[in-house]
Amino acid sequence: MARDGSRYLWTSAIVASAVLAIVGAEIAALRGLHYAFKPLTTLLILAMAFRLSPAGSAGYRRLIVVGLLLSTLGDVFLMLPFDGFVFGLGSFLLAHIAYLVALRKRGGWWRVRWPLFAYAVVASLVLTQLWPGLPGDLKLPVIVYVIALAGMAAQAASVWREHPGRATRVAAIGGAFFVASDALLALDRFSASIPMASVWVLTTYWVAQWCIACSVRSGERRP
């Protein structure tokens, strides 16, 4: 297991990489920074997750690493010059499924019900806002994705309330930030332009991934 000092070093590297990626996203003349540091930031989070994983939690860690690898693929699709939105959506859908299965290893399926209802309401509100601007061929994929994302976040919160602890709490926070990030991304793309959208979308996204990665620190728990 990496010591706390090592975790702070990883986090410092992640923050530095994220800042460069965001600067590149916001300043057209520095777009090369975005292409280089966006996938690198997620890969650094993956490396931190691998280093922070304790003995005895290989299954949970493995699924989180798979989710982060799929997320990196999604990062690449979403930043390419051509419109790779559908491919990015598919990559992140698979990432959320990986996270969802990982979270099942620490608790039952949505045994605490209120997070499921809460995220269902949030998902419904976001879809209602997006619906008029969604192209017809994207409506079904977006619905499937939103259900998977909300289900993952609700499972994280449910596991936290079922088995309170540092690792489950940080996973629940990660789920919430993921919902916030994807909602901002979708609203900016399909509803109304958000000023400095890259700053808010990427910041909340990497906070989410960092939290999920940090959740590998404790061992698996399955009733």
ROBASE-304709 format. One record per residue (C-alpha): residue number from 0; x, y, z. Coordinates in Angstrom, 2 decimals. Layout:
<sites>
<site k="NUM" u="X" v="Y" w="Z"/>
...
</sites>
This chain:
<sites>
<site k="0" u="0.00" v="0.00" w="0.00"/>
<site k="1" u="1.27" v="3.45" w="-0.78"/>
<site k="2" u="1.84" v="5.62" w="2.22"/>
<site k="3" u="-0.04" v="8.91" w="2.67"/>
<site k="4" u="3.03" v="10.88" w="1.57"/>
<site k="5" u="3.09" v="8.92" w="-1.68"/>
<site k="6" u="-0.61" v="9.56" w="-2.19"/>
<site k="7" u="-0.04" v="13.28" w="-1.81"/>
<site k="8" u="2.73" v="13.13" w="-4.41"/>
<site k="9" u="0.41" v="11.32" w="-6.82"/>
<site k="10" u="-2.33" v="13.86" w="-6.13"/>
<site k="11" u="0.05" v="16.75" w="-6.76"/>
<site k="12" u="1.03" v="15.25" w="-10.12"/>
<site k="13" u="-2.64" v="14.69" w="-10.97"/>
<site k="14" u="-3.54" v="18.28" w="-10.14"/>
<site k="15" u="-0.65" v="19.67" w="-12.19"/>
<site k="16" u="-1.60" v="17.51" w="-15.18"/>
<site k="17" u="-5.28" v="18.43" w="-14.85"/>
<site k="18" u="-4.49" v="22.15" w="-14.78"/>
<site k="19" u="-2.45" v="21.86" w="-17.98"/>
<site k="20" u="-5.24" v="19.87" w="-19.65"/>
<site k="21" u="-7.84" v="22.48" w="-18.68"/>
<site k="22" u="-5.63" v="25.36" w="-19.85"/>
<site k="23" u="-5.25" v="23.58" w="-23.17"/>
<site k="24" u="-9.02" v="23.12" w="-23.43"/>
<site k="25" u="-9.71" v="26.80" w="-22.77"/>
<site k="26" u="-6.94" v="28.37" w="-24.88"/>
<site k="27" u="-7.01" v="27.35" w="-28.53"/>
<site k="28" u="-3.35" v="28.22" w="-29.10"/>
<site k="29" u="-2.40" v="25.70" w="-26.38"/>
<site k="30" u="-4.71" v="22.90" w="-27.51"/>
<site k="31" u="-1.78" v="20.52" w="-27.68"/>
<site k="32" u="-1.62" v="20.61" w="-23.87"/>
<site k="33" u="-5.18" v="19.34" w="-23.75"/>
<site k="34" u="-4.46" v="16.44" w="-26.10"/>
<site k="35" u="-1.42" v="15.41" w="-24.09"/>
<site k="36" u="-2.54" v="15.95" w="-20.52"/>
<site k="37" u="-6.22" v="14.99" w="-20.59"/>
<site k="38" u="-5.60" v="11.25" w="-20.99"/>
<site k="39" u="-2.44" v="11.51" w="-18.89"/>
<site k="40" u="-4.40" v="12.89" w="-15.93"/>
<site k="41" u="-6.79" v="9.94" w="-15.89"/>
<site k="42" u="-3.87" v="7.52" w="-16.32"/>
<site k="43" u="-2.14" v="9.13" w="-13.32"/>
<site k="44" u="-5.29" v="8.56" w="-11.28"/>
<site k="45" u="-5.26" v="4.94" w="-12.46"/>
<site k="46" u="-1.63" v="4.57" w="-11.39"/>
<site k="47" u="-2.45" v="6.04" w="-7.99"/>
<site k="48" u="-5.32" v="3.59" w="-7.57"/>
<site k="49" u="-3.00" v="0.73" w="-8.36"/>
<site k="50" u="-0.42" v="1.95" w="-5.84"/>
<site k="51" u="-2.96" v="2.64" w="-3.10"/>
<site k="52" u="-4.58" v="-0.77" w="-3.34"/>
<site k="53" u="-3.97" v="-2.91" w="-0.24"/>
<site k="54" u="-3.47" v="-6.63" w="-0.27"/>
<site k="55" u="-6.72" v="-8.58" w="-0.27"/>
<site k="56" u="-8.72" v="-6.21" w="-2.50"/>
<site k="57" u="-7.49" v="-7.24" w="-5.93"/>
<site k="58" u="-11.02" v="-7.82" w="-7.27"/>
<site k="59" u="-12.25" v="-4.37" w="-6.33"/>
<site k="60" u="-9.04" v="-2.74" w="-7.49"/>
<site k="61" u="-9.09" v="-4.64" w="-10.79"/>
<site k="62" u="-12.57" v="-3.38" w="-11.63"/>
<site k="63" u="-11.70" v="0.19" w="-10.70"/>
<site k="64" u="-8.61" v="0.00" w="-12.91"/>
<site k="65" u="-10.74" v="-1.36" w="-15.77"/>
<site k="66" u="-13.15" v="1.54" w="-15.26"/>
<site k="67" u="-10.29" v="4.05" w="-15.36"/>
<site k="68" u="-8.86" v="2.48" w="-18.51"/>
<site k="69" u="-12.26" v="2.72" w="-20.19"/>
<site k="70" u="-12.56" v="6.29" w="-18.96"/>
<site k="71" u="-9.20" v="7.12" w="-20.55"/>
<site k="72" u="-10.51" v="5.71" w="-23.83"/>
<site k="73" u="-13.59" v="7.89" w="-23.42"/>
<site k="74" u="-11.38" v="10.91" w="-22.74"/>
<site k="75" u="-9.60" v="10.35" w="-26.05"/>
<site k="76" u="-12.82" v="9.94" w="-28.04"/>
<site k="77" u="-14.30" v="13.13" w="-26.58"/>
<site k="78" u="-11.26" v="15.29" w="-27.33"/>
<site k="79" u="-10.55" v="14.15" w="-30.92"/>
<site k="80" u="-11.12" v="16.63" w="-33.77"/>
<site k="81" u="-13.94" v="14.50" w="-35.20"/>
<site k="82" u="-17.21" v="13.92" w="-33.34"/>
<site k="83" u="-16.52" v="10.84" w="-31.24"/>
<site k="84" u="-19.31" v="11.50" w="-28.76"/>
<site k="85" u="-21.08" v="8.17" w="-29.27"/>
<site k="86" u="-17.83" v="6.23" w="-28.84"/>
<site k="87" u="-17.00" v="8.25" w="-25.75"/>
<site k="88" u="-20.47" v="7.63" w="-24.39"/>
<site k="89" u="-20.04" v="3.90" w="-24.90"/>
<site k="90" u="-16.65" v="3.88" w="-23.22"/>
<site k="91" u="-17.94" v="5.69" w="-20.16"/>
<site k="92" u="-21.02" v="3.47" w="-20.06"/>
<site k="93" u="-18.75" v="0.44" w="-19.74"/>
<site k="94" u="-16.66" v="2.29" w="-17.14"/>
<site k="95" u="-19.75" v="2.88" w="-14.99"/>
<site k="96" u="-20.69" v="-0.78" w="-15.28"/>
<site k="97" u="-17.21" v="-1.71" w="-14.06"/>
<site k="98" u="-17.57" v="0.68" w="-11.12"/>
<site k="99" u="-21.03" v="-0.65" w="-10.38"/>
<site k="100" u="-19.82" v="-4.24" w="-10.23"/>
<site k="101" u="-16.90" v="-3.17" w="-8.04"/>
<site k="102" u="-19.24" v="-1.41" w="-5.62"/>
<site k="103" u="-21.36" v="-4.56" w="-5.38"/>
<site k="104" u="-18.37" v="-6.23" w="-3.78"/>
<site k="105" u="-18.74" v="-3.92" w="-0.78"/>
<site k="106" u="-22.49" v="-4.06" w="-0.25"/>
<site k="107" u="-25.85" v="-5.29" w="-1.52"/>
<site k="108" u="-27.67" v="-3.89" w="-4.52"/>
<site k="109" u="-29.19" v="-0.56" w="-3.43"/>
<site k="110" u="-30.12" v="-1.84" w="0.03"/>
<site k="111" u="-30.48" v="1.75" w="1.20"/>
<site k="112" u="-33.25" v="3.05" w="-1.03"/>
<site k="113" u="-33.15" v="6.84" w="-0.72"/>
<site k="114" u="-30.05" v="7.33" w="-2.93"/>
<site k="115" u="-31.79" v="5.44" w="-5.73"/>
<site k="116" u="-34.82" v="7.70" w="-5.51"/>
<site k="117" u="-32.70" v="10.84" w="-5.16"/>
<site k="118" u="-30.57" v="10.08" w="-8.23"/>
<site k="119" u="-33.66" v="9.03" w="-10.18"/>
<site k="120" u="-35.07" v="12.51" w="-9.58"/>
<site k="121" u="-31.80" v="14.18" w="-10.60"/>
<site k="122" u="-31.55" v="12.02" w="-13.74"/>
<site k="123" u="-35.16" v="12.81" w="-14.68"/>
<site k="124" u="-34.59" v="16.55" w="-14.28"/>
<site k="125" u="-31.45" v="16.49" w="-16.40"/>
<site k="126" u="-33.11" v="14.40" w="-19.13"/>
<site k="127" u="-36.08" v="16.74" w="-19.17"/>
<site k="128" u="-33.75" v="19.66" w="-19.77"/>
<site k="129" u="-31.74" v="17.84" w="-22.44"/>
<site k="130" u="-34.59" v="16.19" w="-24.33"/>
<site k="131" u="-35.55" v="19.03" w="-26.73"/>
<site k="132" u="-31.95" v="19.42" w="-27.89"/>
<site k="133" u="-31.04" v="15.74" w="-28.20"/>
<site k="134" u="-30.78" v="14.37" w="-31.76"/>
<site k="135" u="-33.18" v="11.50" w="-32.34"/>
<site k="136" u="-30.46" v="8.89" w="-32.78"/>
<site k="137" u="-28.92" v="9.83" w="-29.43"/>
<site k="138" u="-32.05" v="9.70" w="-27.29"/>
<site k="139" u="-31.91" v="5.97" w="-26.50"/>
<site k="140" u="-28.11" v="5.83" w="-25.91"/>
<site k="141" u="-28.31" v="8.84" w="-23.61"/>
<site k="142" u="-31.19" v="7.31" w="-21.63"/>
<site k="143" u="-29.21" v="4.08" w="-21.16"/>
<site k="144" u="-26.13" v="6.02" w="-20.13"/>
<site k="145" u="-28.01" v="8.20" w="-17.65"/>
<site k="146" u="-29.59" v="5.13" w="-16.03"/>
<site k="147" u="-26.16" v="3.47" w="-15.68"/>
<site k="148" u="-24.55" v="6.62" w="-14.26"/>
<site k="149" u="-27.38" v="7.27" w="-11.79"/>
<site k="150" u="-27.39" v="3.60" w="-10.79"/>
<site k="151" u="-23.65" v="3.67" w="-10.12"/>
<site k="152" u="-23.85" v="6.84" w="-8.04"/>
<site k="153" u="-26.85" v="5.51" w="-6.11"/>
<site k="154" u="-25.07" v="2.21" w="-5.45"/>
<site k="155" u="-22.03" v="4.09" w="-4.13"/>
<site k="156" u="-24.20" v="6.13" w="-1.75"/>
<site k="157" u="-26.17" v="3.06" w="-0.70"/>
<site k="158" u="-23.01" v="1.08" w="0.11"/>
<site k="159" u="-21.70" v="4.03" w="2.12"/>
<site k="160" u="-24.86" v="4.17" w="4.25"/>
<site k="161" u="-24.95" v="0.36" w="4.53"/>
<site k="162" u="-21.28" v="0.14" w="5.57"/>
<site k="163" u="-20.16" v="3.61" w="6.74"/>
<site k="164" u="-16.45" v="4.17" w="6.44"/>
<site k="165" u="-13.79" v="6.28" w="4.80"/>
<site k="166" u="-13.50" v="4.21" w="1.63"/>
<site k="167" u="-17.25" v="3.89" w="1.03"/>
<site k="168" u="-17.77" v="7.58" w="1.78"/>
<site k="169" u="-15.16" v="8.72" w="-0.73"/>
<site k="170" u="-16.70" v="6.42" w="-3.38"/>
<site k="171" u="-20.10" v="8.00" w="-2.74"/>
<site k="172" u="-18.59" v="11.47" w="-3.14"/>
<site k="173" u="-17.00" v="10.32" w="-6.38"/>
<site k="174" u="-20.35" v="9.12" w="-7.68"/>
<site k="175" u="-21.96" v="12.47" w="-6.89"/>
<site k="176" u="-19.20" v="14.42" w="-8.64"/>
<site k="177" u="-19.48" v="12.15" w="-11.69"/>
<site k="178" u="-23.18" v="12.95" w="-11.96"/>
<site k="179" u="-22.42" v="16.66" w="-11.65"/>
<site k="180" u="-19.68" v="16.51" w="-14.30"/>
<site k="181" u="-21.73" v="14.60" w="-16.85"/>
<site k="182" u="-24.77" v="16.79" w="-16.25"/>
<site k="183" u="-22.68" v="19.90" w="-16.94"/>
<site k="184" u="-21.17" v="18.32" w="-20.05"/>
<site k="185" u="-24.56" v="17.29" w="-21.43"/>
<site k="186" u="-26.25" v="20.60" w="-20.63"/>
<site k="187" u="-23.44" v="22.53" w="-22.29"/>
<site k="188" u="-23.59" v="20.33" w="-25.39"/>
<site k="189" u="-27.34" v="19.88" w="-25.85"/>
<site k="190" u="-29.12" v="22.60" w="-23.89"/>
<site k="191" u="-27.40" v="25.92" w="-23.13"/>
<site k="192" u="-23.79" v="26.96" w="-23.41"/>
<site k="193" u="-22.00" v="27.17" w="-20.06"/>
<site k="194" u="-19.23" v="29.76" w="-19.71"/>
<site k="195" u="-15.82" v="28.13" w="-19.21"/>
<site k="196" u="-17.52" v="24.73" w="-19.45"/>
<site k="197" u="-14.24" v="22.83" w="-19.70"/>
<site k="198" u="-13.12" v="24.17" w="-16.33"/>
<site k="199" u="-16.24" v="22.97" w="-14.50"/>
<site k="200" u="-16.70" v="19.72" w="-16.42"/>
<site k="201" u="-13.10" v="18.55" w="-16.16"/>
<site k="202" u="-12.60" v="19.66" w="-12.57"/>
<site k="203" u="-15.65" v="17.79" w="-11.32"/>
<site k="204" u="-14.76" v="14.81" w="-13.54"/>
<site k="205" u="-11.28" v="14.39" w="-12.13"/>
<site k="206" u="-12.44" v="14.95" w="-8.57"/>
<site k="207" u="-14.89" v="12.10" w="-9.20"/>
<site k="208" u="-12.24" v="9.79" w="-10.61"/>
<site k="209" u="-9.77" v="10.67" w="-7.84"/>
<site k="210" u="-12.36" v="9.84" w="-5.19"/>
<site k="211" u="-13.26" v="6.54" w="-6.84"/>
<site k="212" u="-9.57" v="5.66" w="-7.12"/>
<site k="213" u="-9.00" v="6.48" w="-3.44"/>
<site k="214" u="-11.81" v="4.10" w="-2.49"/>
<site k="215" u="-9.61" v="1.11" w="-3.26"/>
<site k="216" u="-7.70" v="1.66" w="-0.02"/>
<site k="217" u="-9.85" v="-0.61" w="2.12"/>
<site k="218" u="-10.40" v="-4.33" w="1.61"/>
<site k="219" u="-13.39" v="-5.86" w="-0.10"/>
<site k="220" u="-16.52" v="-6.42" w="1.85"/>
<site k="221" u="-19.39" v="-8.51" w="0.61"/>
<site k="222" u="-22.22" v="-9.78" w="2.83"/>
</sites>
